[in-house]
Amino acid sequence: MLLYETDDGDFADSAIETLRAAGIDSYRTGGTLLYAKSDPTVCIHIRREGDYTKANAILIGLGAVVDRPLKLPSLRTGVLIALAALLLAVYIVTGSR
């Protein structure tokens, strides 16, 4: 199971050592990032799905970058943006006469 992708081979080696020391069967392969065009990367894998949460916590502790999910703006922000767009549209329409 793919756990992490990085272009830092030293980080990957250190992560594999730490995971194995924690009793997590892991290995690395070469590859490319799935979602971005970049130089070849190193993929860190674990063999047992049940180790995912612990392995992920270990990588974060080692300094792995965490992807944050995109969040939609709050309803309040959305209403303010819509109001600003409406006012701008009214200004453009009435100002062009």
Gaussian input, Z-matrix of N, CA and C with variables (Angstrom, degrees):
# hf/3-21g

backbone

0 1
 N
 C     1     B1
 C     2     B2     1     A1
 N     3     B3     2     A2     1     D1
 C     4     B4     3     A3     2     D2
 C     5     B5     4     A4     3     D3
 N     6     B6     5     A5     4     D4
 C     7     B7     6     A6     5     D5
 C     8     B8     7     A7     6     D6
 N     9     B9     8     A8     7     D7
 C    10    B10     9     A9     8     D8
 C    11    B11    10    A10     9     D9
 N    12    B12    11    A11    10    D10
 C    13    B13    12    A12    11    D11
 C    14    B14    13    A13    12    D12
 N    15    B15    14    A14    13    D13
 C    16    B16    15    A15    14    D14
 C    17    B17    16    A16    15    D15
 N    18    B18    17    A17    16    D16
 C    19    B19    18    A18    17    D17
 C    20    B20    19    A19    18    D18
 N    21    B21    20    A20    19    D19
 C    22    B22    21    A21    20    D20
 C    23    B23    22    A22    21    D21
 N    24    B24    23    A23    22    D22
 C    25    B25    24    A24    23    D23
 C    26    B26    25    A25    24    D24
 N    27    B27    26    A26    25    D25
 C    28    B28    27    A27    26    D26
 C    29    B29    28    A28    27    D27
 N    30    B30    29    A29    28    D28
 C    31    B31    30    A30    29    D29
 C    32    B32    31    A31    30    D30
 N    33    B33    32    A32    31    D31
 C    34    B34    33    A33    32    D32
 C    35    B35    34    A34    33    D33
 N    36    B36    35    A35    34    D34
 C    37    B37    36    A36    35    D35
 C    38    B38    37    A37    36    D36
 N    39    B39    38    A38    37    D37
 C    40    B40    39    A39    38    D38
 C    41    B41    40    A40    39    D39
 N    42    B42    41    A41    40    D40
 C    43    B43    42    A42    41    D41
 C    44    B44    43    A43    42    D42
 N    45    B45    44    A44    43    D43
 C    46    B46    45    A45    44    D44
 C    47    B47    46    A46    45    D45
 N    48    B48    47    A47    46    D46
 C    49    B49    48    A48    47    D47
 C    50    B50    49    A49    48    D48
 N    51    B51    50    A50    49    D49
 C    52    B52    51    A51    50    D50
 C    53    B53    52    A52    51    D51
 N    54    B54    53    A53    52    D52
 C    55    B55    54    A54    53    D53
 C    56    B56    55    A55    54    D54
 N    57    B57    56    A56    55    D55
 C    58    B58    57    A57    56    D56
 C    59    B59    58    A58    57    D57
 N    60    B60    59    A59    58    D58
 C    61    B61    60    A60    59    D59
 C    62    B62    61    A61    60    D60
 N    63    B63    62    A62    61    D61
 C    64    B64    63    A63    62    D62
 C    65    B65    64    A64    63    D63
 N    66    B66    65    A65    64    D64
 C    67    B67    66    A66    65    D65
 C    68    B68    67    A67    66    D66
 N    69    B69    68    A68    67    D67
 C    70    B70    69    A69    68    D68
 C    71    B71    70    A70    69    D69
 N    72    B72    71    A71    70    D70
 C    73    B73    72    A72    71    D71
 C    74    B74    73    A73    72    D72
 N    75    B75    74    A74    73    D73
 C    76    B76    75    A75    74    D74
 C    77    B77    76    A76    75    D75
 N    78    B78    77    A77    76    D76
 C    79    B79    78    A78    77    D77
 C    80    B80    79    A79    78    D78
 N    81    B81    80    A80    79    D79
 C    82    B82    81    A81    80    D80
 C    83    B83    82    A82    81    D81
 N    84    B84    83    A83    82    D82
 C    85    B85    84    A84    83    D83
 C    86    B86    85    A85    84    D84
 N    87    B87    86    A86    85    D85
 C    88    B88    87    A87    86    D86
 C    89    B89    88    A88    87    D87
 N    90    B90    89    A89    88    D88
 C    91    B91    90    A90    89    D89
 C    92    B92    91    A91    90    D90
 N    93    B93    92    A92    91    D91
 C    94    B94    93    A93    92    D92
 C    95    B95    94    A94    93    D93
 N    96    B96    95    A95    94    D94
 C    97    B97    96    A96    95    D95
 C    98    B98    97    A97    96    D96
 N    99    B99    98    A98    97    D97
 C   100   B100    99    A99    98    D98
 C   101   B101   100   A100    99    D99
 N   102   B102   101   A101   100   D100
 C   103   B103   102   A102   101   D101
 C   104   B104   103   A103   102   D102
 N   105   B105   104   A104   103   D103
 C   106   B106   105   A105   104   D104
 C   107   B107   106   A106   105   D105
 N   108   B108   107   A107   106   D106
 C   109   B109   108   A108   107   D107
 C   110   B110   109   A109   108   D108
 N   111   B111   110   A110   109   D109
 C   112   B112   111   A111   110   D110
 C   113   B113   112   A112   111   D111
 N   114   B114   113   A113   112   D112
 C   115   B115   114   A114   113   D113
 C   116   B116   115   A115   114   D114
 N   117   B117   116   A116   115   D115
 C   118   B118   117   A117   116   D116
 C   119   B119   118   A118   117   D117
 N   120   B120   119   A119   118   D118
 C   121   B121   120   A120   119   D119
 C   122   B122   121   A121   120   D120
 N   123   B123   122   A122   121   D121
 C   124   B124   123   A123   122   D122
 C   125   B125   124   A124   123   D123
 N   126   B126   125   A125   124   D124
 C   127   B127   126   A126   125   D125
 C   128   B128   127   A127   126   D126
 N   129   B129   128   A128   127   D127
 C   130   B130   129   A129   128   D128
 C   131   B131   130   A130   129   D129
 N   132   B132   131   A131   130   D130
 C   133   B133   132   A132   131   D131
 C   134   B134   133   A133   132   D132
 N   135   B135   134   A134   133   D133
 C   136   B136   135   A135   134   D134
 C   137   B137   136   A136   135   D135
 N   138   B138   137   A137   136   D136
 C   139   B139   138   A138   137   D137
 C   140   B140   139   A139   138   D138
 N   141   B141   140   A140   139   D139
 C   142   B142   141   A141   140   D140
 C   143   B143   142   A142   141   D141
 N   144   B144   143   A143   142   D142
 C   145   B145   144   A144   143   D143
 C   146   B146   145   A145   144   D144
 N   147   B147   146   A146   145   D145
 C   148   B148   147   A147   146   D146
 C   149   B149   148   A148   147   D147
 N   150   B150   149   A149   148   D148
 C   151   B151   150   A150   149   D149
 C   152   B152   151   A151   150   D150
 N   153   B153   152   A152   151   D151
 C   154   B154   153   A153   152   D152
 C   155   B155   154   A154   153   D153
 N   156   B156   155   A155   154   D154
 C   157   B157   156   A156   155   D155
 C   158   B158   157   A157   156   D156
 N   159   B159   158   A158   157   D157
 C   160   B160   159   A159   158   D158
 C   161   B161   160   A160   159   D159
 N   162   B162   161   A161   160   D160
 C   163   B163   162   A162   161   D161
 C   164   B164   163   A163   162   D162
 N   165   B165   164   A164   163   D163
 C   166   B166   165   A165   164   D164
 C   167   B167   166   A166   165   D165
 N   168   B168   167   A167   166   D166
 C   169   B169   168   A168   167   D167
 C   170   B170   169   A169   168   D168
 N   171   B171   170   A170   169   D169
 C   172   B172   171   A171   170   D170
 C   173   B173   172   A172   171   D171
 N   174   B174   173   A173   172   D172
 C   175   B175   174   A174   173   D173
 C   176   B176   175   A175   174   D174
 N   177   B177   176   A176   175   D175
 C   178   B178   177   A177   176   D176
 C   179   B179   178   A178   177   D177
 N   180   B180   179   A179   178   D178
 C   181   B181   180   A180   179   D179
 C   182   B182   181   A181   180   D180
 N   183   B183   182   A182   181   D181
 C   184   B184   183   A183   182   D182
 C   185   B185   184   A184   183   D183
 N   186   B186   185   A185   184   D184
 C   187   B187   186   A186   185   D185
 C   188   B188   187   A187   186   D186
 N   189   B189   188   A188   187   D187
 C   190   B190   189   A189   188   D188
 C   191   B191   190   A190   189   D189
 N   192   B192   191   A191   190   D190
 C   193   B193   192   A192   191   D191
 C   194   B194   193   A193   192   D192
 N   195   B195   194   A194   193   D193
 C   196   B196   195   A195   194   D194
 C   197   B197   196   A196   195   D195
 N   198   B198   197   A197   196   D196
 C   199   B199   198   A198   197   D197
 C   200   B200   199   A199   198   D198
 N   201   B201   200   A200   199   D199
 C   202   B202   201   A201   200   D200
 C   203   B203   202   A202   201   D201
 N   204   B204   203   A203   202   D202
 C   205   B205   204   A204   203   D203
 C   206   B206   205   A205   204   D204
 N   207   B207   206   A206   205   D205
 C   208   B208   207   A207   206   D206
 C   209   B209   208   A208   207   D207
 N   210   B210   209   A209   208   D208
 C   211   B211   210   A210   209   D209
 C   212   B212   211   A211   210   D210
 N   213   B213   212   A212   211   D211
 C   214   B214   213   A213   212   D212
 C   215   B215   214   A214   213   D213
 N   216   B216   215   A215   214   D214
 C   217   B217   216   A216   215   D215
 C   218   B218   217   A217   216   D216
 N   219   B219   218   A218   217   D217
 C   220   B220   219   A219   218   D218
 C   221   B221   220   A220   219   D219
 N   222   B222   221   A221   220   D220
 C   223   B223   222   A222   221   D221
 C   224   B224   223   A223   222   D222
 N   225   B225   224   A224   223   D223
 C   226   B226   225   A225   224   D224
 C   227   B227   226   A226   225   D225
 N   228   B228   227   A227   226   D226
 C   229   B229   228   A228   227   D227
 C   230   B230   229   A229   228   D228
 N   231   B231   230   A230   229   D229
 C   232   B232   231   A231   230   D230
 C   233   B233   232   A232   231   D231
 N   234   B234   233   A233   232   D232
 C   235   B235   234   A234   233   D233
 C   236   B236   235   A235   234   D234
 N   237   B237   236   A236   235   D235
 C   238   B238   237   A237   236   D236
 C   239   B239   238   A238   237   D237
 N   240   B240   239   A239   238   D238
 C   241   B241   240   A240   239   D239
 C   242   B242   241   A241   240   D240
 N   243   B243   242   A242   241   D241
 C   244   B244   243   A243   242   D242
 C   245   B245   244   A244   243   D243
 N   246   B246   245   A245   244   D244
 C   247   B247   246   A246   245   D245
 C   248   B248   247   A247   246   D246
 N   249   B249   248   A248   247   D247
 C   250   B250   249   A249   248   D248
 C   251   B251   250   A250   249   D249
 N   252   B252   251   A251   250   D250
 C   253   B253   252   A252   251   D251
 C   254   B254   253   A253   252   D252
 N   255   B255   254   A254   253   D253
 C   256   B256   255   A255   254   D254
 C   257   B257   256   A256   255   D255
 N   258   B258   257   A257   256   D256
 C   259   B259   258   A258   257   D257
 C   260   B260   259   A259   258   D258
 N   261   B261   260   A260   259   D259
 C   262   B262   261   A261   260   D260
 C   263   B263   262   A262   261   D261
 N   264   B264   263   A263   262   D262
 C   265   B265   264   A264   263   D263
 C   266   B266   265   A265   264   D264
 N   267   B267   266   A266   265   D265
 C   268   B268   267   A267   266   D266
 C   269   B269   268   A268   267   D267
 N   270   B270   269   A269   268   D268
 C   271   B271   270   A270   269   D269
 C   272   B272   271   A271   270   D270
 N   273   B273   272   A272   271   D271
 C   274   B274   273   A273   272   D272
 C   275   B275   274   A274   273   D273
 N   276   B276   275   A275   274   D274
 C   277   B277   276   A276   275   D275
 C   278   B278   277   A277   276   D276
 N   279   B279   278   A278   277   D277
 C   280   B280   279   A279   278   D278
 C   281   B281   280   A280   279   D279
 N   282   B282   281   A281   280   D280
 C   283   B283   282   A282   281   D281
 C   284   B284   283   A283   282   D282
 N   285   B285   284   A284   283   D283
 C   286   B286   285   A285   284   D284
 C   287   B287   286   A286   285   D285
 N   288   B288   287   A287   286   D286
 C   289   B289   288   A288   287   D287
 C   290   B290   289   A289   288   D288

   B1=1.4382
   B2=1.5231
   B3=1.3452
   B4=1.4590
   B5=1.5217
   B6=1.3259
   B7=1.4532
   B8=1.5201
   B9=1.3556
   B10=1.4644
   B11=1.5143
   B12=1.3282
   B13=1.4570
   B14=1.5270
   B15=1.3180
   B16=1.4567
   B17=1.5205
   B18=1.3230
   B19=1.4568
   B20=1.5324
   B21=1.3245
   B22=1.4655
   B23=1.5317
   B24=1.3362
   B25=1.4536
   B26=1.5160
   B27=1.3464
   B28=1.4658
   B29=1.5285
   B30=1.3327
   B31=1.4644
   B32=1.5262
   B33=1.3287
   B34=1.4649
   B35=1.5270
   B36=1.3308
   B37=1.4678
   B38=1.5192
   B39=1.3341
   B40=1.4686
   B41=1.5257
   B42=1.3254
   B43=1.4648
   B44=1.5226
   B45=1.3312
   B46=1.4697
   B47=1.5217
   B48=1.3303
   B49=1.4723
   B50=1.5251
   B51=1.3324
   B52=1.4665
   B53=1.5244
   B54=1.3220
   B55=1.4676
   B56=1.5207
   B57=1.3102
   B58=1.4749
   B59=1.5174
   B60=1.3472
   B61=1.4612
   B62=1.5288
   B63=1.3431
   B64=1.4669
   B65=1.5291
   B66=1.3385
   B67=1.4584
   B68=1.5130
   B69=1.3295
   B70=1.4673
   B71=1.5195
   B72=1.3290
   B73=1.4581
   B74=1.5278
   B75=1.3210
   B76=1.4578
   B77=1.5194
   B78=1.3253
   B79=1.4682
   B80=1.5133
   B81=1.3209
   B82=1.4567
   B83=1.5135
   B84=1.3115
   B85=1.4606
   B86=1.5213
   B87=1.3226
   B88=1.4591
   B89=1.5082
   B90=1.2985
   B91=1.4521
   B92=1.5026
   B93=1.3015
   B94=1.4553
   B95=1.5082
   B96=1.3200
   B97=1.4535
   B98=1.5190
   B99=1.3031
   B100=1.4571
   B101=1.5259
   B102=1.3303
   B103=1.4562
   B104=1.5213
   B105=1.3171
   B106=1.4648
   B107=1.5161
   B108=1.3058
   B109=1.4583
   B110=1.5238
   B111=1.3271
   B112=1.4560
   B113=1.5139
   B114=1.3012
   B115=1.4526
   B116=1.5305
   B117=1.3320
   B118=1.4683
   B119=1.5275
   B120=1.2913
   B121=1.4533
   B122=1.5139
   B123=1.3045
   B124=1.4559
   B125=1.5235
   B126=1.3069
   B127=1.4598
   B128=1.5222
   B129=1.3219
   B130=1.4607
   B131=1.5237
   B132=1.3249
   B133=1.4686
   B134=1.5230
   B135=1.3208
   B136=1.4597
   B137=1.5192
   B138=1.3195
   B139=1.4704
   B140=1.5313
   B141=1.3411
   B142=1.4677
   B143=1.5301
   B144=1.3064
   B145=1.4633
   B146=1.5270
   B147=1.3099
   B148=1.4593
   B149=1.5213
   B150=1.3328
   B151=1.4662
   B152=1.5318
   B153=1.3313
   B154=1.4600
   B155=1.5297
   B156=1.3212
   B157=1.4688
   B158=1.5198
   B159=1.3271
   B160=1.4623
   B161=1.5270
   B162=1.3319
   B163=1.4623
   B164=1.5283
   B165=1.3133
   B166=1.4622
   B167=1.5267
   B168=1.3237
   B169=1.4630
   B170=1.5263
   B171=1.3194
   B172=1.4698
   B173=1.5223
   B174=1.3336
   B175=1.4650
   B176=1.5213
   B177=1.3113
   B178=1.4720
   B179=1.5218
   B180=1.3244
   B181=1.4649
   B182=1.5195
   B183=1.3226
   B184=1.4646
   B185=1.5309
   B186=1.3355
   B187=1.4597
   B188=1.5123
   B189=1.3151
   B190=1.4685
   B191=1.5243
   B192=1.3151
   B193=1.4578
   B194=1.5235
   B195=1.3092
   B196=1.4587
   B197=1.5174
   B198=1.3263
   B199=1.4607
   B200=1.5167
   B201=1.3013
   B202=1.4588
   B203=1.5271
   B204=1.3191
   B205=1.4607
   B206=1.5288
   B207=1.3109
   B208=1.4603
   B209=1.5197
   B210=1.3296
   B211=1.4590
   B212=1.5133
   B213=1.3021
   B214=1.4517
   B215=1.5244
   B216=1.3297
   B217=1.4659
   B218=1.5260
   B219=1.3231
   B220=1.4597
   B221=1.5251
   B222=1.3108
   B223=1.4670
   B224=1.5278
   B225=1.3020
   B226=1.4625
   B227=1.5298
   B228=1.3272
   B229=1.4619
   B230=1.5200
   B231=1.3203
   B232=1.4582
   B233=1.5212
   B234=1.3271
   B235=1.4616
   B236=1.5276
   B237=1.3290
   B238=1.4651
   B239=1.5266
   B240=1.3286
   B241=1.4630
   B242=1.5231
   B243=1.3301
   B244=1.4692
   B245=1.5283
   B246=1.3199
   B247=1.4635
   B248=1.5266
   B249=1.3188
   B250=1.4622
   B251=1.5245
   B252=1.3213
   B253=1.4683
   B254=1.5246
   B255=1.3274
   B256=1.4616
   B257=1.5261
   B258=1.3134
   B259=1.4688
   B260=1.5225
   B261=1.3094
   B262=1.4625
   B263=1.5279
   B264=1.3029
   B265=1.4724
   B266=1.5202
   B267=1.3243
   B268=1.4659
   B269=1.5224
   B270=1.3136
   B271=1.4638
   B272=1.5236
   B273=1.3243
   B274=1.4677
   B275=1.5249
   B276=1.3428
   B277=1.4622
   B278=1.5232
   B279=1.3100
   B280=1.4619
   B281=1.5220
   B282=1.3049
   B283=1.4606
   B284=1.5229
   B285=1.3117
   B286=1.4665
   B287=1.5212
   B288=1.3093
   B289=1.4761
   B290=1.4812
   A1=108.10
   A2=115.60
   A3=120.96
   A4=109.37
   A5=116.07
   A6=121.72
   A7=111.57
   A8=117.29
   A9=120.01
   A10=109.66
   A11=116.01
   A12=122.06
   A13=108.62
   A14=116.57
   A15=120.97
   A16=109.67
   A17=116.14
   A18=119.27
   A19=110.40
   A20=116.66
   A21=123.04
   A22=109.46
   A23=115.73
   A24=120.60
   A25=113.47
   A26=117.10
   A27=120.24
   A28=110.78
   A29=116.16
   A30=119.77
   A31=109.86
   A32=116.10
   A33=120.14
   A34=110.78
   A35=117.37
   A36=120.59
   A37=111.46
   A38=115.91
   A39=120.69
   A40=110.63
   A41=116.16
   A42=120.24
   A43=111.13
   A44=116.65
   A45=120.52
   A46=110.17
   A47=117.06
   A48=120.55
   A49=110.84
   A50=116.46
   A51=120.73
   A52=111.26
   A53=116.89
   A54=120.30
   A55=111.06
   A56=116.63
   A57=119.92
   A58=111.35
   A59=116.83
   A60=120.35
   A61=111.02
   A62=116.37
   A63=121.26
   A64=111.83
   A65=117.00
   A66=120.50
   A67=114.39
   A68=116.90
   A69=120.89
   A70=108.41
   A71=115.67
   A72=121.46
   A73=108.82
   A74=116.81
   A75=121.05
   A76=110.35
   A77=114.41
   A78=120.60
   A79=108.96
   A80=116.32
   A81=121.16
   A82=111.02
   A83=115.32
   A84=121.70
   A85=107.58
   A86=116.49
   A87=120.44
   A88=108.00
   A89=116.65
   A90=119.70
   A91=111.09
   A92=115.85
   A93=121.74
   A94=108.70
   A95=115.33
   A96=119.51
   A97=109.85
   A98=116.74
   A99=121.34
   A100=112.23
   A101=117.30
   A102=120.58
   A103=114.67
   A104=117.71
   A105=119.39
   A106=109.43
   A107=115.55
   A108=119.65
   A109=106.96
   A110=116.80
   A111=120.29
   A112=109.21
   A113=114.61
   A114=120.16
   A115=109.03
   A116=117.18
   A117=119.59
   A118=111.39
   A119=115.56
   A120=121.31
   A121=111.19
   A122=113.99
   A123=122.08
   A124=107.44
   A125=116.37
   A126=121.88
   A127=108.89
   A128=116.22
   A129=122.25
   A130=107.18
   A131=115.33
   A132=121.53
   A133=110.11
   A134=115.83
   A135=121.90
   A136=107.03
   A137=115.85
   A138=119.74
   A139=113.22
   A140=117.20
   A141=120.12
   A142=110.23
   A143=115.97
   A144=121.35
   A145=111.96
   A146=116.49
   A147=121.16
   A148=113.86
   A149=117.42
   A150=121.62
   A151=112.33
   A152=117.15
   A153=120.22
   A154=113.08
   A155=117.84
   A156=121.23
   A157=111.04
   A158=116.98
   A159=120.99
   A160=110.46
   A161=117.42
   A162=121.37
   A163=110.57
   A164=117.10
   A165=121.33
   A166=110.61
   A167=117.40
   A168=121.42
   A169=110.97
   A170=116.41
   A171=120.36
   A172=109.93
   A173=117.39
   A174=120.10
   A175=111.82
   A176=116.81
   A177=120.01
   A178=109.53
   A179=116.84
   A180=120.85
   A181=112.83
   A182=116.53
   A183=120.91
   A184=112.24
   A185=116.76
   A186=120.50
   A187=115.30
   A188=117.07
   A189=119.81
   A190=110.27
   A191=115.97
   A192=121.47
   A193=108.55
   A194=116.02
   A195=121.70
   A196=108.39
   A197=116.91
   A198=121.32
   A199=108.46
   A200=115.44
   A201=120.56
   A202=108.48
   A203=117.80
   A204=119.13
   A205=110.63
   A206=115.47
   A207=119.65
   A208=109.41
   A209=115.03
   A210=119.77
   A211=108.73
   A212=115.94
   A213=120.93
   A214=108.81
   A215=116.95
   A216=118.09
   A217=110.07
   A218=115.22
   A219=119.44
   A220=109.49
   A221=115.87
   A222=121.40
   A223=110.00
   A224=116.34
   A225=121.38
   A226=110.93
   A227=117.32
   A228=121.68
   A229=110.33
   A230=117.10
   A231=121.19
   A232=111.91
   A233=117.36
   A234=121.64
   A235=109.91
   A236=117.76
   A237=120.88
   A238=111.60
   A239=117.15
   A240=120.96
   A241=110.15
   A242=116.97
   A243=120.80
   A244=110.56
   A245=117.55
   A246=121.44
   A247=110.49
   A248=117.05
   A249=120.88
   A250=110.61
   A251=117.58
   A252=120.98
   A253=110.29
   A254=117.22
   A255=121.40
   A256=110.47
   A257=117.43
   A258=120.78
   A259=111.53
   A260=117.13
   A261=121.45
   A262=110.25
   A263=117.14
   A264=121.20
   A265=110.43
   A266=117.33
   A267=121.19
   A268=109.88
   A269=118.24
   A270=122.64
   A271=110.82
   A272=116.54
   A273=120.54
   A274=110.61
   A275=116.93
   A276=120.95
   A277=110.81
   A278=118.92
   A279=121.55
   A280=112.11
   A281=118.34
   A282=121.39
   A283=112.91
   A284=118.45
   A285=121.02
   A286=112.54
   A287=119.39
   A288=122.76
   A289=111.17
   D1=128.42
   D2=178.92
   D3=-67.58
   D4=129.43
   D5=-179.49
   D6=-107.72
   D7=-41.76
   D8=-172.26
   D9=-160.48
   D10=148.45
   D11=175.35
   D12=-123.02
   D13=139.15
   D14=179.85
   D15=-152.46
   D16=157.77
   D17=172.90
   D18=-99.94
   D19=6.14
   D20=-179.76
   D21=-100.52
   D22=97.15
   D23=-178.31
   D24=-63.32
   D25=-34.20
   D26=178.48
   D27=-65.53
   D28=-41.01
   D29=177.00
   D30=-61.80
   D31=-43.92
   D32=-179.08
   D33=-61.09
   D34=-43.44
   D35=178.67
   D36=-61.93
   D37=-44.52
   D38=179.30
   D39=-63.76
   D40=-40.78
   D41=179.56
   D42=-63.87
   D43=-43.91
   D44=179.19
   D45=-60.42
   D46=-44.53
   D47=178.85
   D48=-60.35
   D49=-45.10
   D50=-178.79
   D51=-66.28
   D52=-42.11
   D53=178.12
   D54=-61.91
   D55=-44.51
   D56=179.67
   D57=-64.87
   D58=-38.61
   D59=177.80
   D60=-63.31
   D61=-28.13
   D62=178.29
   D63=-86.28
   D64=3.99
   D65=178.12
   D66=84.40
   D67=17.63
   D68=-179.98
   D69=-102.59
   D70=118.80
   D71=179.80
   D72=-70.88
   D73=113.31
   D74=-175.26
   D75=-140.13
   D76=162.20
   D77=178.54
   D78=-156.32
   D79=168.40
   D80=179.84
   D81=-123.50
   D82=151.99
   D83=174.52
   D84=-137.16
   D85=163.74
   D86=172.52
   D87=-85.05
   D88=161.93
   D89=179.21
   D90=175.47
   D91=-168.66
   D92=176.31
   D93=-126.61
   D94=154.95
   D95=178.05
   D96=-63.71
   D97=139.85
   D98=-177.69
   D99=-73.46
   D100=-35.76
   D101=-169.51
   D102=-111.24
   D103=4.62
   D104=-179.76
   D105=-148.22
   D106=145.54
   D107=176.15
   D108=-82.40
   D109=122.52
   D110=-179.56
   D111=-159.31
   D112=-177.16
   D113=176.48
   D114=-65.78
   D115=160.77
   D116=177.47
   D117=-53.43
   D118=147.83
   D119=-176.36
   D120=-124.45
   D121=173.89
   D122=174.99
   D123=-107.71
   D124=131.79
   D125=178.48
   D126=-105.73
   D127=129.92
   D128=177.73
   D129=-101.67
   D130=126.00
   D131=-177.45
   D132=-120.16
   D133=153.04
   D134=169.32
   D135=-119.71
   D136=150.94
   D137=-176.91
   D138=-86.13
   D139=-30.62
   D140=-177.24
   D141=-110.45
   D142=123.22
   D143=-179.88
   D144=-58.46
   D145=-32.45
   D146=-179.51
   D147=-64.63
   D148=-15.85
   D149=179.17
   D150=-88.78
   D151=-1.24
   D152=-171.04
   D153=-58.25
   D154=-50.86
   D155=-175.71
   D156=-60.87
   D157=-46.62
   D158=179.98
   D159=-65.46
   D160=-43.27
   D161=-179.52
   D162=-64.36
   D163=-41.32
   D164=178.81
   D165=-62.49
   D166=-42.34
   D167=178.20
   D168=-62.84
   D169=-38.36
   D170=178.51
   D171=-64.20
   D172=-45.80
   D173=179.92
   D174=-62.41
   D175=-41.55
   D176=177.86
   D177=-62.10
   D178=-40.65
   D179=177.09
   D180=-62.53
   D181=-29.13
   D182=178.44
   D183=-82.64
   D184=-7.97
   D185=177.92
   D186=107.59
   D187=16.84
   D188=178.05
   D189=-63.18
   D190=145.08
   D191=178.25
   D192=-75.34
   D193=134.90
   D194=-179.23
   D195=-105.90
   D196=123.23
   D197=175.65
   D198=-78.05
   D199=123.88
   D200=177.08
   D201=-93.57
   D202=136.09
   D203=177.76
   D204=-66.10
   D205=147.79
   D206=176.89
   D207=-68.35
   D208=140.92
   D209=178.78
   D210=-117.66
   D211=138.89
   D212=173.47
   D213=-73.69
   D214=151.02
   D215=177.27
   D216=-63.89
   D217=157.41
   D218=178.89
   D219=-64.50
   D220=163.14
   D221=179.07
   D222=-58.47
   D223=-41.22
   D224=179.78
   D225=-60.35
   D226=-46.13
   D227=178.67
   D228=-64.33
   D229=-42.11
   D230=178.56
   D231=-60.89
   D232=-42.04
   D233=179.05
   D234=-65.11
   D235=-41.87
   D236=179.15
   D237=-63.95
   D238=-39.99
   D239=177.80
   D240=-65.06
   D241=-44.55
   D242=179.22
   D243=-63.01
   D244=-40.48
   D245=179.26
   D246=-65.27
   D247=-42.66
   D248=177.98
   D249=-62.83
   D250=-40.96
   D251=178.45
   D252=-65.18
   D253=-40.07
   D254=178.86
   D255=-64.59
   D256=-45.52
   D257=178.76
   D258=-62.65
   D259=-39.57
   D260=177.60
   D261=-64.32
   D262=-42.30
   D263=178.93
   D264=-63.60
   D265=-43.54
   D266=178.70
   D267=-63.22
   D268=-42.78
   D269=179.24
   D270=-61.75
   D271=-43.78
   D272=-179.83
   D273=-64.43
   D274=-44.77
   D275=-178.18
   D276=-66.64
   D277=-46.92
   D278=-177.76
   D279=-76.03
   D280=-27.28
   D281=-179.69
   D282=-78.69
   D283=-17.64
   D284=-177.53
   D285=-87.74
   D286=0.04
   D287=-179.14
   D288=-86.70

